[in-house]
Amino acid sequence: MSQISAEVSRDLSLKSCELTEGVKKLRKAYFKAAPEICIERAKFVTKFSIENGLFERERITILDKARMYRKVLENRVSVVRHSAGYKYTRDGLKPFDIVDTSPFAGSTTSKFKGVPLYPEFFALNLWPELWTISKRNSNPYHIHSREVEVLNLDIFPHWMEKNILELTRKRASREDQKKIKLVQHLVFFLTSKPECISHTIPDFSKVLEFGLQGIIDEAEKNKDGKSSSTIEFYTAIQEVLKGIIVYSRNLAKEAERLAGLETEGNLKEQLLAIAETYRRVPEFPAQNFREGLTTIWICWTAIHLENPNIGLSLGRLDQILYALYQKDINNGNLDIQKAVDLLCHFWLKIGDHVPAIPEAAEQLFGGTGSNQAITIGGVDRNGTNAVNDLTYIMLRATELMKLRDPNLNARYYQVINSKDYLKRLCEANIVTGATPALHNDKAVIKALEAKNETPKQARDYGIIGCVEPGSNGRFYGHSAAILLNLTSALELSMFNGTHRHTGERQIGPETGDPSTFNTFGEFWNAFETQTRWLIEQSTALNNLFGKTHQCFYPTPILSAFFEGPMQNGKDLIEGGAAINASGATIIGLADVADSLSAIQRVVFREGADPREKRVAFADLIGALERNFEGDTNDKALRLRLSKSEKTPKYGNEDPMANQNVCRIVELLDEAFDMINNYRGGKYRVGYWTMTSHAGFGRLMGALPNGRKASENFSSGITPVSGVTPDLVKTLGSVAFLPPECFSNGVALNLKFNPIDGDDQKMLDNLVAYVESYFGDGGMEIQFNVISHDKFIEAVNNPEDYPDLLVRVSGYTAYFKDLTREMQKEIIDRTEYRLSTGRASY
Amino acid sequence: MESLYPLIVDVVRGSLEDGPGIRSVVFFKGCPLNCIFCHNPETKEPQAEMAFYSGRCIQCGSCAEACTESAIDFNLPGRISREKCVRCGDCAIVCPGVALRRIGRYYPVSELKEVLMKDSTFYRHSGGGVTLSGGECTMYPHYVESLLLLLKAEGIHVTLETGGHFEYSVFKRKILPHIDLIYYDIKFADREMHIKYTGKSNRRILDNFHRLISEANLEVHPRLPLVPGITATKENFSAVVDFLCKAGADSVSLLPYNPLGLEMAASIGKPVPDLPKGFMKPDEERKSYAVFENILDKKRDGRLRWPAGKND
């Protein structure tokens, strides 16, 4: 049976659906508003920890945590209507009024656009800049001076030794201390556990069907005959769920109170409708589309009370909500325009918080939102077409709202999903300039099955954070646990285990002086050894942090919304999920692959023309250390290393280059896959870099592929910019790589110039490129469809482009929020013309 | 005399401008005509040639070191002493950039087919295929036939771009049965003009066109390249339209003037013709179109379509 109604199929673009006045006003306020630091959560959590002696404990139980969260939920302020935000002005951040008519009450923080603080994790990094944070250059946050005082005196001091990083440091052996030190050098790898606990998709299907009360009852039933620790787990689940019910009831009461004060009939009615809805859900099963959205929304705010807002994602909402939508449509309670309006409001709610990014981290993650991915389309668990009305309605809402958060991801299964659907996805990218990202179902499912997921599990994947695939509601993957800078492995192999950034100190194993090597094979072995060593260090450290989580940060809330924990009575962080893994992402793939090919060709002369000169390894190093800025020889060498006509390049369909990229991704997949994590899962690898390819790039010296010191690396799995003018070669090279090695996702960034004239031809070409790239096995593709001139204008006049959306590598960001380096990186990316399919230089 | 082994200048992949969909375009080297306004002069000579691009040179001197004929002369603006150069390409191999290039390489038919098949998915999803261009690929009927047989076995759509100066019977036997679409360039209707600007009479070209239109069972699309003051004149437009109507053509397009051939001629050491150095400005282009359209309207015999893909 087709899941596309006649009404939607008449115009898949749903052009007749527009923003209503209410959401238009809210959207305007949203773009005007600066983030505000909210101390509500931190205050409650600290107070509870002091009163209950949690700071003295060697281990915090799941029941401790549950009682704490219940207390917060029952006592946090009930925000039904936001009335004020802070806006940017020449004289700093100033308050402004907001007219809030959203059908969704409640908020992640107490603010309109809040920055929640998690002192258990990294919030303390903001400490030194609390007094200046509202005035800092990039992405300032508003904070009241009295709140600064509370943080200074009553909150942060308690956490100095009790945050995850310090707790781990205290427990670490001498060897482990060294690993922590590696992170502090910044150039090798980063681990995200000190700032984040979960990077996954919860399961909302159960709460929609049975309500929280249903889950509480299930927990009670499951206690029967279990050990005391398991019973404690179920009791903890019940505690937090009761807390969420109270929070919702409080919102209902507040709405009722406001309705009593309201004189305007329409507004009064809206408030009464909120009160009615919030009295029912999420306690009881959702009866209609609006109740479904409300259920997810309230549970989502509760989940964020426990789990920092870094990439936690909502999953396949078009699937989960479809039954409720259809029921409403059938009984005449809902029409398409109303559904679009509800989703627009819902999208705004989802984006009501941003992560706390200290100024120093802006380099690596500047401009990021919370990266809450939503996934649409593709196939269902049985492999049949899952595209439905809601798929198109969510696309329309995304197109109308143009928000960076939520981050929309569309799945496409060739032949099973219609070509019209793909066309619509491409059209949305042209309209928004940056979203949704497109995922090739065939390749992703293959990648997940290669990690022993059943076909049903693999087919039911949703996207987490940036681009990482995970089986919806059952895959606990912490997909961004490790960020590994692969160029450091190359560096260590070029310098016998030392690194230009850290001087002469031996860091990695001694793998020999490459100027004594006779073959490229020897160099590869050195590179492989250093890579494996970095992987061992980073995963061991991640496991160490994971154990600290297990002792100090049980997660009863998220465990209540997941497949696995409720069945086996085990917290997620103890391995309770149906599928367990940890994820790494690699920075610098293309630059490393091209550097290896360069060494293979010019130093070891493999495949070289006999007339070409050999470059001694020592001479190559000399040129790198001079940053190619010595005499004409340096210039000539850099030219030779940079040109795809002279040196093999990934992205140019060169067999040697292709072989090297393949070897690297196979090595990484195999090496990570060998390692067990602390929850009984394995490690998965992906290639998406957010903005960190610019951040890491700044720290690194010149490379053998001709890249000069401090320049940006290529993003994600994207070939180095400018290696080929032919788009088909780039797409062919990326699609050639084995998807089985990409179980943690990839990001291929392409930039198109939309100023071409013929819109229909442009769209047809874009569709053909995607079809062909997917047909050849490509896994993911994301676009920026913005002209060069517009970018330059936006650099010079950021205030004129508050909502200019761009894809960095993985997530979407507002261009104005990016650092100068990152803006430059995007502008410098190879730009293809959709009319000619070739680069325009 | 026909060479069995043509040189290929380049295989451009992912083109959206040489026929329907996404295409790979093979540029053959060698052309029977010698148009002074040729926009692709490196495809004229059938032999390999050396090109020098002064803007890319960093004066490292590697080329002079490698040349066994002492043909590199830094005092020459074109760098290569053409009398001494034996076109071996050693200098291009050692050039660290791509300031020197040897134009033309041999491809065994099977290798060329392999390159062309790399993008078969793109052809399939876009309704594209392969375009044979040049130069003049019809100079090499045996080679082209072998290539076409391989491509047709894979079901690839093939477009041919030709100047029309070929021997009809050979063309009909070896090439015509295996192609799907012809872009047929007609520069002048007047014989004298044709001789003056291309070095050959246009009788064969016009005859061949006539025969193709009446006999062949495929789309033959005539194109008129615009060269300001030479082909883009009222008189020529009028004469060409007359001819096309008489021949029974049902569509035609104008190719915008392309000045890139001037620089290219300089890079291979050929005299640079005295032609406009820039592309036509949009209003100049519009003016040409308007003149053409006007003529077409007057002579319309009901069949010739305009505008039919002005930018094809």
Boltz contact constraints between the chains, C-beta under 6 A:
constraints:
  - contact:
      token1: [A, 609]
      token2: [B, 93]
      max_distance: 6.0
  - contact:
      token1: [A, 611]
      token2: [B, 90]
      max_distance: 6.0
  - contact:
      token1: [A, 611]
      token2: [B, 93]
      max_distance: 6.0
  - contact:
      token1: [A, 632]
      token2: [B, 60]
      max_distance: 6.0
  - contact:
      token1: [A, 635]
      token2: [B, 58]
      max_distance: 6.0
  - contact:
      token1: [A, 636]
      token2: [B, 60]
      max_distance: 6.0
  - contact:
      token1: [A, 636]
      token2: [B, 96]
      max_distance: 6.0
  - contact:
      token1: [A, 639]
      token2: [B, 96]
      max_distance: 6.0
  - contact:
      token1: [A, 639]
      token2: [B, 97]
      max_distance: 6.0
  - contact:
      token1: [A, 640]
      token2: [B, 96]
      max_distance: 6.0
  - contact:
      token1: [A, 645]
      token2: [B, 98]
      max_distance: 6.0
  - contact:
      token1: [A, 726]
      token2: [B, 13]
      max_distance: 6.0
  - contact:
      token1: [A, 726]
      token2: [B, 14]
      max_distance: 6.0
  - contact:
      token1: [A, 727]
      token2: [B, 14]
      max_distance: 6.0
  - contact:
      token1: [A, 728]
      token2: [B, 13]
      max_distance: 6.0
  - contact:
      token1: [A, 728]
      token2: [B, 14]
      max_distance: 6.0
  - contact:
      token1: [A, 728]
      token2: [B, 119]
      max_distance: 6.0
  - contact:
      token1: [A, 728]
      token2: [B, 122]
      max_distance: 6.0
  - contact:
      token1: [A, 768]
      token2: [B, 22]
      max_distance: 6.0
  - contact:
      token1: [A, 768]
      token2: [B, 125]
      max_distance: 6.0
  - contact:
      token1: [A, 768]
      token2: [B, 126]
      max_distance: 6.0
  - contact:
      token1: [A, 771]
      token2: [B, 125]
      max_distance: 6.0
  - contact:
      token1: [A, 772]
      token2: [B, 121]
      max_distance: 6.0
  - contact:
      token1: [A, 772]
      token2: [B, 122]
      max_distance: 6.0
  - contact:
      token1: [A, 772]
      token2: [B, 125]
      max_distance: 6.0
  - contact:
      token1: [A, 775]
      token2: [B, 121]
      max_distance: 6.0
  - contact:
      token1: [A, 776]
      token2: [B, 121]
      max_distance: 6.0
  - contact:
      token1: [A, 836]
      token2: [B, 16]
      max_distance: 6.0
  - contact:
      token1: [A, 837]
      token2: [B, 14]
      max_distance: 6.0
  - contact:
      token1: [A, 837]
      token2: [B, 16]
      max_distance: 6.0
